[in-house]
Amino acid sequence: MIINFEEFKSKKVIVTGSSTGIGFHTALEFLNLGAKVIFHGNNSTDGLEKKIASKTNNKKFKVFKSDFSNLKNVNNFMDDAINHLEGLDILINNAGTMIGRYELDKISENEFLEIFDLNAKSAYFATKKSIDIFKNQKKGCIVNVSTISARTGGSAGSSVYAASKAFVSGITRSLVSELSPHNIRINAISPGTINTKFHEQYSSKEKLEATRIKIPMQRLGSAEDCVGPIVFLSSESMSGYITGQILEINGGQFIS
């Protein structure tokens, strides 16, 4: 096998949820590898273009703002992004968040639907938008971002978030039979506790420290820890025969 580090040059890449955290560092790495990249965010896009430009020499990027809790916005974003790129090679479905911690006896139907729409529905229909292009060119790659909570269930107040991400893991496996005949690969990463803005919002310092000491590697993950696995799963030379897999990235947390 020959690993081709030049393969991403001029590739057309969409990374949803890429204004911060895992998505941002992933999209930036694709830029550094020579790809044309669409960045996406909703409430964190102010100053993003300048931030990106300060970290890479590749200026072939565009930032689109869109609220993915609304399906019409997802579809419009995908149309605009694909039109700007004049095609698509790689889709990274990273958009999503917990929105809030809601326990069973307190959550409303609207809160339930908002979480599912953002985390599950947006990934499914962004994938749907990519398929026509991938089928026509007989090639394409999708990497979804799930979470360890999809398997463990998560902590108190995160049940709906965990379930929405379990949906993401589920479609990663179930769509293989539909997509493989068209030479379209679909995989996912499943991050453990990653020290990003997400946990600044939804976890206390005490909770994070209690989690850290249970992780065999004795540290929380970083956004950068997830970039290599995503690039690996996007690479034909490194993972061209891998599809339907969920790659755990958690410092041994899952087995502890």
C-alpha positions as CSV (number, residue, x, y, z in Angstrom):
1,M,0.0,0.0,0.0
2,I,1.2,3.5,-0.8
3,I,-0.2,6.3,1.4
4,N,-0.9,9.3,-0.8
5,F,-0.6,12.5,1.2
6,E,-1.3,14.5,-2.0
7,E,-4.8,13.0,-2.5
8,F,-6.7,15.8,-0.8
9,K,-5.3,18.5,-3.1
10,S,-8.3,20.2,-4.8
11,K,-10.8,17.8,-3.1
12,K,-14.1,19.5,-2.4
13,V,-15.0,19.1,1.3
14,I,-17.9,20.2,3.5
15,V,-17.5,20.2,7.2
16,T,-20.7,21.0,9.1
17,G,-20.4,22.5,12.6
18,S,-16.9,23.7,11.8
19,S,-16.9,27.2,13.5
20,T,-15.4,25.7,16.7
21,G,-14.0,22.5,18.2
22,I,-13.6,19.3,16.3
23,G,-15.2,20.6,13.2
24,F,-13.0,23.7,13.0
25,H,-9.7,21.8,13.5
26,T,-10.8,19.2,10.9
27,A,-11.8,21.7,8.3
28,L,-8.5,23.6,8.9
29,E,-6.5,20.4,8.4
30,F,-8.3,19.7,5.1
31,L,-7.3,23.2,4.0
32,N,-3.7,22.6,5.0
33,L,-3.8,19.4,2.9
34,G,-4.8,21.5,-0.1
35,A,-8.6,20.9,-0.3
36,K,-11.3,23.4,-1.0
37,V,-13.4,23.6,2.1
38,I,-16.8,24.9,3.3
39,F,-16.9,25.9,6.9
40,H,-20.3,26.0,8.6
41,G,-21.7,27.4,11.9
42,N,-24.6,29.2,13.4
43,N,-23.9,31.3,16.4
44,S,-20.1,31.1,16.3
45,T,-19.2,32.5,12.9
46,D,-18.3,36.1,13.8
47,G,-14.7,36.7,12.9
48,L,-14.3,33.1,11.6
49,E,-13.0,34.0,8.2
50,K,-10.2,36.1,9.7
51,K,-9.4,33.3,12.2
52,I,-9.1,30.7,9.4
53,A,-7.0,33.0,7.2
54,S,-4.6,33.6,10.0
55,K,-3.9,29.8,10.4
56,T,-3.5,28.6,6.8
57,N,-2.1,29.7,3.4
58,N,-4.9,28.0,1.5
59,K,-7.5,30.6,0.8
60,K,-9.9,28.2,-1.0
61,F,-12.6,28.3,1.7
62,K,-15.9,29.8,2.3
63,V,-18.0,30.2,5.5
64,F,-21.7,29.7,5.5
65,K,-24.0,30.5,8.4
66,S,-27.0,28.3,8.9
67,D,-29.3,27.1,11.7
68,F,-29.4,23.3,11.3
69,S,-32.4,22.8,13.6
70,N,-34.5,23.8,10.6
71,L,-34.5,21.3,7.7
72,K,-35.1,23.9,5.1
73,N,-31.9,25.6,6.2
74,V,-29.9,22.3,6.0
75,N,-31.1,21.8,2.4
76,N,-30.4,25.4,1.4
77,F,-26.9,25.2,3.0
78,M,-26.0,22.0,1.1
79,D,-27.2,23.4,-2.2
80,D,-25.2,26.6,-1.7
81,A,-22.1,24.8,-0.5
82,I,-22.1,22.3,-3.4
83,N,-22.7,25.1,-5.9
84,H,-19.8,27.1,-4.5
85,L,-17.5,24.1,-4.6
86,E,-18.9,23.1,-8.0
87,G,-19.2,19.5,-6.7
88,L,-18.4,17.5,-3.6
89,D,-16.0,14.7,-2.6
90,I,-16.1,14.5,1.1
91,L,-18.9,15.3,3.6
92,I,-18.2,15.5,7.3
93,N,-21.4,15.6,9.4
94,N,-20.2,17.2,12.6
95,A,-23.0,19.8,13.3
96,G,-24.8,19.2,16.6
97,T,-24.8,19.8,20.3
98,M,-26.6,18.9,23.5
99,I,-28.5,22.3,23.5
100,G,-29.2,21.7,27.2
101,R,-29.4,19.1,29.9
102,Y,-33.1,17.9,30.1
103,E,-34.2,15.2,32.5
104,L,-37.2,13.0,31.5
105,D,-39.7,14.7,33.8
106,K,-38.8,18.2,32.6
107,I,-38.2,18.0,28.9
108,S,-40.9,19.4,26.5
109,E,-41.7,18.0,23.1
110,N,-40.3,21.1,21.5
111,E,-37.0,20.6,23.3
112,F,-36.9,17.0,22.4
113,L,-37.5,17.8,18.7
114,E,-34.9,20.6,18.6
115,I,-32.2,18.2,19.8
116,F,-33.2,15.5,17.4
117,D,-33.5,17.9,14.5
118,L,-30.1,19.4,15.0
119,N,-28.2,16.2,15.7
120,A,-30.0,13.5,13.8
121,K,-32.2,14.9,11.1
122,S,-29.5,17.4,9.8
123,A,-26.9,14.6,9.4
124,Y,-29.4,12.4,7.6
125,F,-30.6,15.0,5.1
126,A,-27.2,16.5,4.5
127,T,-26.2,13.0,3.6
128,K,-29.2,12.7,1.3
129,K,-28.3,15.9,-0.5
130,S,-24.8,14.6,-1.2
131,I,-25.9,11.3,-2.6
132,D,-26.9,12.4,-6.1
133,I,-23.5,13.9,-6.8
134,F,-21.7,10.9,-5.3
135,K,-23.7,8.5,-7.4
136,N,-23.1,10.4,-10.6
137,Q,-19.4,10.5,-10.1
138,K,-19.4,6.9,-8.7
139,K,-17.4,8.0,-5.7
140,G,-17.9,9.7,-2.4
141,C,-17.0,9.7,1.3
142,I,-19.1,10.5,4.4
143,V,-17.7,10.7,7.9
144,N,-20.2,11.3,10.7
145,V,-19.4,12.5,14.2
146,S,-21.2,10.5,16.9
147,T,-20.2,10.3,20.6
148,I,-19.3,7.7,23.3
149,S,-22.7,8.6,24.8
150,A,-24.4,6.9,21.9
151,R,-23.2,3.6,23.4
152,T,-23.0,4.4,27.1
153,G,-26.2,6.5,27.3
154,G,-24.4,9.5,28.7
155,S,-24.9,11.2,32.1
156,A,-28.1,12.6,33.7
157,G,-30.0,15.0,31.4
158,S,-28.3,13.9,28.2
159,S,-30.6,11.0,27.2
160,V,-32.1,12.7,24.2
161,Y,-28.7,13.9,23.0
162,A,-27.3,10.4,23.4
163,A,-30.2,8.9,21.6
164,S,-29.9,11.4,18.7
165,K,-26.2,10.5,18.3
166,A,-27.1,6.8,18.5
167,F,-29.2,7.5,15.4
168,V,-26.1,8.9,13.7
169,S,-24.2,5.8,14.6
170,G,-27.1,3.7,13.4
171,I,-27.4,5.3,9.9
172,T,-23.6,5.0,9.6
173,R,-24.1,1.2,9.6
174,S,-27.5,0.9,8.0
175,L,-26.7,3.0,4.9
176,V,-23.8,0.9,3.9
177,S,-26.0,-1.5,1.9
178,E,-27.5,1.4,0.0
179,L,-24.3,3.3,-0.7
180,S,-21.6,0.7,-1.3
181,P,-22.9,-0.3,-4.8
182,H,-22.2,3.3,-5.8
183,N,-18.6,3.3,-4.3
184,I,-19.7,5.6,-1.5
185,R,-18.1,5.0,1.9
186,I,-19.7,6.0,5.2
187,N,-18.0,5.8,8.6
188,A,-18.1,7.7,11.9
189,I,-15.9,8.7,14.8
190,S,-17.2,8.4,18.3
191,P,-15.3,10.8,20.5
192,G,-15.1,10.4,24.3
193,T,-14.9,13.4,26.6
194,I,-13.2,16.0,24.4
195,N,-12.2,19.2,26.1
196,T,-14.0,21.7,23.9
197,K,-16.6,24.5,24.2
198,F,-19.2,21.7,24.4
199,H,-18.1,20.7,27.9
200,E,-17.5,24.3,28.9
201,Q,-21.2,24.7,28.4
202,Y,-22.7,21.5,29.7
203,S,-20.2,20.0,32.2
204,S,-18.8,21.3,35.5
205,K,-15.0,21.3,36.2
206,E,-15.7,18.8,39.0
207,K,-17.6,16.5,36.6
208,L,-14.8,16.7,34.0
209,E,-12.1,15.9,36.6
210,A,-14.1,12.9,37.9
211,T,-14.3,11.7,34.3
212,R,-10.6,12.3,33.6
213,I,-9.3,10.2,36.5
214,K,-11.4,7.2,35.2
215,I,-9.8,7.4,31.7
216,P,-6.8,5.0,31.3
217,M,-4.8,7.6,29.5
218,Q,-5.4,10.0,32.4
219,R,-6.4,13.0,30.3
220,L,-9.4,14.4,28.4
221,G,-9.3,14.4,24.7
222,S,-8.7,17.4,22.5
223,A,-10.3,18.5,19.3
224,E,-7.0,17.8,17.5
225,D,-7.2,14.2,18.7
226,C,-10.2,13.7,16.4
227,V,-8.7,15.3,13.3
228,G,-6.4,12.4,12.3
229,P,-9.1,9.7,12.5
230,I,-11.4,11.8,10.4
231,V,-8.8,12.4,7.8
232,F,-7.9,8.7,7.9
233,L,-11.5,7.7,7.2
234,S,-11.7,10.3,4.4
235,S,-8.6,8.9,2.7
236,E,-8.9,6.4,-0.2
237,S,-5.3,5.4,0.2
238,M,-5.5,4.7,3.9
239,S,-9.1,3.5,4.4
240,G,-10.5,2.7,1.0
241,Y,-11.8,-0.7,2.1
242,I,-13.4,0.6,5.3
243,T,-17.1,1.4,5.5
244,G,-19.9,1.2,8.1
245,Q,-17.4,1.5,11.0
246,I,-17.6,3.6,14.2
247,L,-14.1,4.5,15.3
248,E,-13.9,5.1,19.1
249,I,-11.6,7.9,20.2
250,N,-11.6,8.1,24.0
251,G,-8.2,7.3,25.6
252,G,-9.6,3.9,26.7
253,Q,-12.6,5.5,28.4
254,F,-15.1,3.1,26.8
255,I,-13.4,0.0,28.2
256,S,-12.7,1.5,31.7
